Amino acid sequence: MSPLRKASAALSSVRLRATAAATLVVALALGLAALALVAVLRGTLQSNADAEATRKAAAAAPYAETLDLMLATPVSPGAEAPARTRAEGPVALAKQGEGEPLAIVGKSGTVQLRDGTKATIADPDVLLTDDKSASTTEWAAPQKYAVAGVKVATVGGPAMVWSRVPLEGAEKALQTLYSALLPGVPAVLLVVAGMTWISVGRALAPVAAIRAKVADITARDLHQRVPVPGSKDEIAALATTVNGTLDRLETAVDTHKRFVADAAHELRSPIATLRARLELAEPSELTREALADVERLQSLAADLLILAKLDAGEPLRAAELDLGQVAAEESVRARRRPEVRLELDIEPDVVMKGSRAHLDRLVTNLADNAVRHAASTVRVRVHAEEDRAVLEVQDDGPGIPPEQREAVFARFTRLDEARARDAGGAGLGLPIARDIAHLHGGTLVYADSGFIAKFPLNH
């Protein structure tokens, strides 16, 4: 996965968590607000219905005081009381007409009018009972009506006036609220989630760019800097801090590179002088050992100098060259053990663009390593593979264990077997070879068959 995609994946996780957290908070707030709204509305509607029922009972109470629980017309002062028949159970109070007083309605719902005729009210809203404990459940179910009662003193004795108000309107109002909340709350949450996702994504976009840029910066291009967003916020401060750190790191690395280059350069002259003196000295075992040590010092100084140049990122002086010719010439020149046979398998006209000096060093280092570890044969092969020039250097030695095939390209790394066979190796040959391959836009790896370097072909 590329650094940019890794950065996007990491920031998407933060983006997702932020969106989920914001949506959850809003969901809890909306849920509590919806519950509170429903509770307040239900309570208000219930209170209004109760107040209306109480008002109706209070309005019927004065007239009920002139009645008793007998089916009869109202009793007028001084008038002869008509014959009466006691009603069975609660009776109803109803208007006889516009502007007329209430009359007693029997259990059957029949109204006795003044002219002697009768009218029927199937479902009256006001009842008169002679017992305040009389049940009104069948007449006014608690789930459907709000009920209120007023105690009155009628002609026939104490009684209760009961009134009811339907709760149908309140239920319709609540259903309307539910129909608005059920789709409305999820819609609001979707809007909040979408806006949070977009806002957090825009806020974190500079972070993704900064992280991707930092991932691309290596020791070869410390001159690069991360983009600083125009917003004067914490992200801009982070980018500024990162760039300041890169400034200090670049300065430190440049100082280190100059030190290594200067030290390697300054060591070459005294080492060369020391070698010349040892070569002129009287031969002895001590002299031969000293010369071997001086050779290793010279090789180390040369390796350090070329590493310093590679690390400094000096521009590549590239020209067209035949990789097969370079490999053949340098492989023959690199042989150090006469008993090791060199086999060449060179395909002609494998032309690429590169530095002859650098590629000479790459082939020499790989061939030296192969000869040093080979049992009897070293094979150098050059061929074209699609759009790549391929160099393979193989030997019939013990090889490199899979778990250490990448470690051998680290600087100053030598395997135990290499130390035992060749105490002169400094562990810089293979790292230099890989750096040269990368400088030419290629790769260098170790496979089961040996070292394989691939470079872009020059078409």
GUTORLO-536895 format. One line per 5 residues: number of its first residue (from 1); for each residue x, y, z of C-alpha. Coordinates in Angstrom, 2 decimals, decimal comma, always signed. Example, Ala and Ser with C-alpha at 12.3 -4.5 7.8 and 13.67 -1.06 7.14 Angstrom:
1> +12,30/-4,50/+7,80; +13,67/-1,06/+7,14
//
This chain:
1> +0,00/+0,00/+0,00; +1,36/+3,43/-0,96; +2,13/+6,03/+1,75; -0,73/+8,22/+0,52; -3,22/+5,35/+0,74
6> -1,92/+4,43/+4,19; -2,36/+8,04/+5,27; -5,87/+8,12/+3,85; -6,76/+4,86/+5,60; -5,48/+6,13/+8,96
11> -7,28/+9,45/+8,64; -10,46/+7,72/+7,48; -10,46/+5,90/+10,79; -10,28/+9,22/+12,65; -12,89/+10,62/+10,30
16> -15,17/+7,66/+10,90; -14,79/+7,86/+14,68; -15,46/+11,59/+14,70; -18,55/+11,16/+12,50; -19,84/+8,30/+14,65
21> -19,28/+10,27/+17,87; -21,00/+13,40/+16,55; -23,93/+11,39/+15,19; -24,30/+9,49/+18,47; -24,31/+12,69/+20,52
26> -26,91/+14,30/+18,26; -28,97/+11,08/+18,30; -29,02/+11,08/+22,10; -29,92/+14,77/+22,20; -32,69/+14,36/+19,63
31> -34,00/+11,25/+21,39; -34,21/+13,02/+24,73; -35,76/+16,09/+23,10; -38,33/+13,94/+21,28; -39,27/+12,10/+24,49
36> -39,59/+15,38/+26,35; -41,69/+16,89/+23,55; -44,04/+13,90/+23,45; -44,38/+13,90/+27,24; -45,07/+17,66/+27,41
41> -47,56/+17,54/+24,54; -49,36/+14,52/+26,00; -49,54/+16,19/+29,41; -50,78/+19,48/+27,92; -53,47/+17,78/+25,86
46> -54,56/+15,69/+28,84; -54,70/+18,78/+31,05; -56,76/+20,66/+28,46; -59,18/+17,74/+28,16; -59,49/+17,50/+31,94
51> -60,12/+21,25/+32,15; -62,79/+21,02/+29,43; -64,48/+18,11/+31,21; -64,46/+20,05/+34,49; -65,92/+23,11/+32,74
56> -68,75/+21,07/+31,25; -69,56/+19,44/+34,59; -69,54/+22,84/+36,31; -71,84/+24,27/+33,62; -74,36/+21,44/+34,13
61> -74,24/+21,57/+37,94; -76,60/+24,57/+38,47; -79,35/+23,00/+36,43; -78,86/+19,58/+37,99; -79,66/+21,11/+41,36
66> -83,29/+21,63/+40,22; -83,67/+17,96/+39,30; -83,83/+14,70/+41,05; -83,15/+11,26/+39,74; -86,66/+10,94/+38,31
71> -87,53/+11,18/+34,68; -89,32/+14,51/+34,65; -89,25/+17,99/+33,29; -87,60/+20,74/+35,34; -89,32/+21,72/+38,59
76> -90,52/+25,33/+38,51; -91,11/+27,26/+41,75; -94,78/+27,00/+42,83; -95,59/+24,50/+40,10; -97,28/+21,23/+40,82
81> -94,79/+18,40/+40,73; -95,59/+16,02/+37,90; -95,64/+12,30/+38,30; -92,18/+10,90/+38,38; -90,57/+7,61/+37,70
86> -87,13/+6,96/+39,21; -84,46/+6,23/+36,65; -82,44/+3,07/+36,95; -78,77/+3,92/+37,45; -77,11/+7,06/+36,05
91> -79,17/+9,38/+33,91; -77,96/+11,95/+31,44; -78,35/+15,70/+31,21; -78,92/+17,11/+27,76; -80,11/+20,32/+26,15
96> -83,67/+20,30/+24,89; -82,91/+22,80/+22,22; -81,19/+26,08/+21,51; -81,34/+28,16/+24,65; -83,33/+25,52/+26,56
101> -82,25/+24,16/+29,93; -81,05/+20,64/+30,50; -83,46/+17,77/+30,98; -82,97/+14,42/+32,62; -82,19/+11,57/+30,28
106> -82,93/+8,03/+31,31; -80,57/+5,11/+31,11; -81,96/+4,37/+27,65; -80,88/+7,83/+26,51; -84,47/+9,15/+26,11
111> -85,11/+12,86/+26,73; -88,51/+13,95/+28,13; -89,34/+17,24/+26,37; -91,73/+19,96/+27,63; -94,35/+19,22/+25,02
116> -94,54/+15,64/+26,19; -92,62/+14,25/+23,26; -89,45/+12,32/+23,64; -86,05/+12,43/+21,90; -83,20/+9,96/+22,07
121> -79,55/+10,74/+22,74; -77,55/+7,62/+22,01; -74,30/+8,66/+23,68; -74,67/+11,57/+26,13; -71,60/+13,45/+27,42
126> -73,04/+14,43/+30,88; -74,38/+12,05/+33,55; -76,22/+12,60/+36,83; -75,81/+9,89/+39,46; -77,13/+9,56/+42,94
131> -73,97/+7,93/+44,20; -70,61/+9,55/+43,76; -69,01/+6,15/+43,74; -71,05/+4,95/+40,81; -68,87/+3,48/+38,08
136> -68,50/+5,44/+34,83; -65,97/+3,08/+33,25; -68,35/+1,71/+30,62; -69,58/+5,20/+29,78; -66,15/+6,87/+29,68
141> -63,17/+4,53/+29,22; -60,02/+6,19/+30,67; -58,06/+5,59/+27,45; -60,68/+7,38/+25,34; -62,12/+10,14/+27,53
146> -61,15/+12,69/+30,12; -63,74/+12,56/+32,97; -64,60/+15,18/+35,61; -67,22/+15,15/+38,37; -68,94/+17,90/+40,39
151> -70,94/+17,22/+43,57; -74,39/+18,83/+43,59; -77,42/+18,89/+45,93; -80,48/+18,00/+43,87; -84,13/+17,88/+44,80
156> -83,77/+14,20/+45,37; -80,64/+14,55/+47,51; -76,84/+14,61/+46,98; -75,72/+13,61/+43,49; -72,75/+13,83/+41,15
161> -72,63/+15,47/+37,75; -70,15/+13,70/+35,51; -68,88/+14,99/+32,16; -66,55/+13,52/+29,61; -64,39/+14,91/+26,80
166> -63,09/+12,62/+24,03; -59,31/+12,23/+23,80; -59,48/+11,50/+20,09; -58,15/+14,93/+19,19; -55,21/+14,54/+21,55
171> -54,38/+11,13/+20,09; -54,52/+12,56/+16,56; -52,17/+15,36/+17,59; -49,74/+12,81/+19,08; -49,97/+10,63/+15,95
176> -49,16/+13,68/+13,84; -46,14/+14,34/+16,03; -45,03/+10,71/+15,74; -45,38/+10,80/+11,96; -43,12/+13,86/+11,90
181> -40,54/+12,53/+14,37; -40,13/+8,99/+13,00; -38,79/+10,04/+9,58; -37,52/+13,42/+10,76; -35,05/+12,23/+13,40
186> -33,25/+9,73/+11,10; -33,17/+12,39/+8,37; -31,55/+14,87/+10,74; -29,03/+12,22/+11,82; -28,15/+11,50/+8,20
191> -27,61/+15,20/+7,58; -25,46/+15,49/+10,71; -23,41/+12,42/+9,76; -22,92/+13,68/+6,20; -21,95/+17,19/+7,26
196> -19,59/+15,85/+9,94; -17,99/+13,42/+7,47; -17,42/+16,21/+4,94; -16,23/+18,75/+7,53; -13,82/+16,36/+9,26
201> -12,56/+15,15/+5,87; -11,79/+18,71/+4,81; -10,15/+19,43/+8,16; -7,97/+16,31/+7,95; -7,05/+16,63/+4,26
206> -3,93/+18,68/+5,09; -2,91/+16,03/+7,63; -3,09/+13,34/+4,93; -0,97/+15,48/+2,64; +1,58/+16,12/+5,40
211> +1,81/+12,45/+6,34; +2,14/+11,32/+2,71; +4,90/+13,87/+2,09; +6,81/+12,86/+5,22; +6,55/+9,20/+4,16
216> +8,08/+10,07/+0,77; +11,00/+12,03/+2,20; +14,19/+10,00/+2,54; +17,79/+10,80/+3,38; +18,37/+11,62/-0,30
221> +15,73/+14,34/-0,54; +15,65/+16,07/+2,82; +15,28/+19,35/+0,94; +11,59/+18,61/+0,48; +9,06/+20,18/+2,82
226> +5,50/+19,35/+3,79; +2,71/+21,65/+2,56; +1,54/+24,26/+5,05; -2,23/+24,88/+4,84; -3,47/+28,45/+4,65
231> -5,62/+28,06/+7,75; -4,01/+29,42/+10,89; -4,91/+26,50/+13,09; -3,27/+23,55/+14,86; -2,69/+21,69/+11,58
236> -0,82/+24,64/+10,12; +1,25/+24,80/+13,31; +1,98/+21,05/+12,96; +3,15/+21,50/+9,36; +5,38/+24,41/+10,39
241> +6,88/+22,33/+13,21; +7,53/+19,39/+10,87; +9,26/+21,66/+8,37; +11,40/+23,10/+11,15; +12,37/+19,57/+12,20
246> +13,24/+18,72/+8,58; +15,41/+21,84/+8,41; +17,39/+20,74/+11,44; +17,57/+17,15/+10,19; +18,80/+18,24/+6,78
251> +21,49/+20,36/+8,38; +22,60/+17,48/+10,62; +22,67/+14,98/+7,74; +24,58/+17,38/+5,50; +27,12/+17,91/+8,25
256> +27,46/+14,15/+8,71; +27,89/+13,58/+4,98; +30,56/+16,26/+4,72; +32,36/+14,79/+7,70; +32,38/+11,29/+6,20
261> +33,50/+12,58/+2,81; +36,22/+14,76/+4,30; +37,43/+11,98/+6,61; +37,53/+9,44/+3,78; +39,29/+11,88/+1,49
266> +41,85/+12,87/+4,11; +42,57/+9,22/+4,94; +43,45/+8,27/+1,39; +46,78/+10,11/+1,26; +48,30/+8,82/+4,53
271> +47,06/+5,31/+3,80; +48,62/+5,40/+0,33; +51,87/+6,66/+1,83; +51,82/+3,96/+4,49; +51,21/+1,30/+1,85
276> +54,08/+2,55/-0,27; +56,44/+2,42/+2,69; +55,34/-1,08/+3,63; +55,84/-2,26/+0,06; +59,38/-0,86/+0,12
281> +60,15/-2,38/+3,51; +61,98/-5,68/+3,91; +59,48/-8,55/+3,33; +58,37/-10,38/+6,44; +55,27/-11,92/+7,96
286> +54,59/-8,73/+9,90; +54,96/-6,65/+6,76; +52,54/-8,85/+4,81; +49,95/-8,62/+7,59; +50,40/-4,85/+7,75
291> +49,96/-4,61/+3,98; +46,73/-6,64/+4,21; +45,42/-4,30/+6,90; +46,38/-1,26/+4,83; +44,54/-2,71/+1,83
296> +41,42/-3,10/+3,92; +41,81/+0,49/+5,14; +42,13/+1,69/+1,56; +39,06/-0,26/+0,53; +37,11/+1,08/+3,51
301> +38,14/+4,68/+2,78; +37,13/+4,26/-0,86; +33,79/+2,76/+0,15; +33,12/+5,57/+2,61; +33,95/+8,16/-0,02
306> +31,60/+6,68/-2,62; +28,86/+6,30/+0,00; +29,24/+9,95/+0,91; +28,89/+10,88/-2,75; +25,83/+8,69/-3,17
311> +24,25/+10,08/-0,02; +24,97/+13,62/-1,16; +22,73/+12,99/-4,17; +25,26/+14,15/-6,74; +23,70/+14,35/-10,22
316> +24,20/+11,22/-12,29; +26,39/+11,65/-15,34; +24,57/+9,15/-17,47; +25,33/+7,97/-20,99; +24,25/+5,07/-23,17
321> +26,22/+1,91/-22,45; +26,02/-1,81/-23,00; +25,36/-3,51/-19,66; +26,70/-6,82/-21,01; +30,05/-5,26/-21,87
326> +30,35/-3,63/-18,45; +29,48/-6,91/-16,72; +31,95/-8,96/-18,75; +34,89/-6,59/-18,24; +34,38/-5,99/-14,54
331> +33,61/-9,63/-13,71; +36,91/-10,75/-15,18; +38,77/-7,96/-13,39; +37,14/-8,79/-10,04; +38,40/-12,39/-9,81
336> +40,59/-13,03/-6,75; +40,50/-16,82/-6,36; +42,06/-18,65/-9,29; +40,31/-21,90/-8,44; +36,88/-20,31/-9,01
341> +35,65/-20,62/-12,61; +33,80/-17,66/-14,15; +30,97/-18,33/-16,60; +29,53/-15,51/-18,72; +26,11/-15,57/-20,36
346> +25,88/-12,17/-22,01; +23,07/-11,16/-24,33; +24,22/-8,52/-26,84; +22,82/-5,03/-27,20; +21,32/-4,70/-23,71
351> +21,62/-0,92/-23,79; +20,72/+1,30/-20,88; +21,49/+4,77/-19,64; +23,82/+5,05/-16,68; +27,16/+6,03/-15,20
356> +29,99/+3,75/-16,31; +31,97/+4,36/-13,12; +29,02/+3,56/-10,88; +27,99/+0,45/-12,80; +31,61/-0,75/-12,83
361> +31,57/-0,52/-9,06; +28,22/-2,34/-8,83; +29,40/-5,26/-10,97; +32,73/-5,41/-9,15; +31,11/-5,54/-5,73
366> +28,65/-8,27/-6,76; +31,34/-10,31/-8,52; +33,75/-9,95/-5,58; +31,07/-11,16/-3,21; +30,22/-14,13/-5,43
371> +33,88/-15,17/-5,89; +34,48/-14,85/-2,16; +31,65/-17,26/-1,31; +31,62/-19,59/-4,34; +32,65/-23,24/-4,04
376> +33,87/-23,56/-7,64; +31,81/-21,48/-10,08; +30,51/-17,95/-10,53; +27,99/-17,22/-13,29; +27,28/-13,72/-14,61
381> +24,28/-13,31/-16,87; +22,93/-10,23/-18,69; +19,69/-10,23/-20,66; +16,67/-8,09/-21,52; +13,33/-8,77/-19,89
386> +10,42/-6,75/-21,28; +11,44/-3,14/-20,58; +14,19/-3,98/-18,09; +17,88/-4,78/-18,37; +18,66/-7,65/-16,01
391> +22,01/-8,49/-14,42; +22,30/-11,78/-12,50; +25,35/-12,79/-10,47; +25,20/-16,35/-9,13; +27,57/-18,64/-7,27
396> +27,46/-22,25/-6,08; +28,25/-21,34/-2,48; +26,04/-21,88/+0,56; +23,83/-18,90/-0,27; +22,10/-16,51/+2,09
401> +19,30/-17,71/+4,43; +15,90/-16,21/+3,54; +15,60/-14,37/+6,86; +18,91/-12,56/+6,23; +18,54/-11,69/+2,55
406> +17,48/-8,16/+3,28; +19,87/-7,64/+6,17; +22,94/-8,07/+3,93; +22,10/-4,76/+2,25; +22,43/-2,85/+5,53
411> +25,68/-0,97/+5,97; +28,46/-2,64/+7,94; +26,47/-5,89/+8,09; +28,35/-9,16/+7,60; +27,06/-12,63/+8,16
416> +28,96/-14,89/+10,56; +30,02/-17,15/+7,69; +31,38/-14,18/+5,79; +33,43/-13,08/+8,78; +34,92/-16,54/+9,09
421> +35,94/-16,82/+5,42; +36,99/-13,24/+4,78; +38,03/-11,06/+7,68; +38,70/-8,18/+5,30; +35,08/-7,42/+4,37
426> +33,68/-4,21/+5,85; +30,05/-4,91/+4,98; +29,73/-1,97/+2,55; +29,96/-3,65/-0,87; +26,35/-4,78/-1,14
431> +24,85/-1,57/+0,33; +26,87/+0,44/-2,21; +25,67/-1,83/-5,03; +22,02/-1,36/-4,02; +22,42/+2,42/-3,71
436> +23,89/+2,51/-7,22; +20,99/+0,42/-8,54; +18,47/+2,79/-6,95; +20,37/+5,78/-8,32; +19,79/+4,37/-11,81
441> +16,09/+3,82/-11,17; +16,57/+0,08/-10,71; +16,43/-2,56/-8,01; +18,83/-5,06/-6,47; +17,66/-8,11/-4,52
446> +18,90/-11,54/-3,55; +16,87/-14,51/-4,76; +17,44/-18,24/-4,62; +19,49/-18,02/-7,80; +21,72/-15,17/-6,58
451> +21,81/-11,39/-6,87; +19,47/-9,87/-9,44; +19,71/-6,23/-10,54; +17,17/-4,69/-12,91; +17,44/-1,36/-14,72
456> +15,21/+0,51/-17,18; +16,16/-0,21/-20,81; +17,08/+2,69/-23,04; +14,55/+2,59/-25,88
//
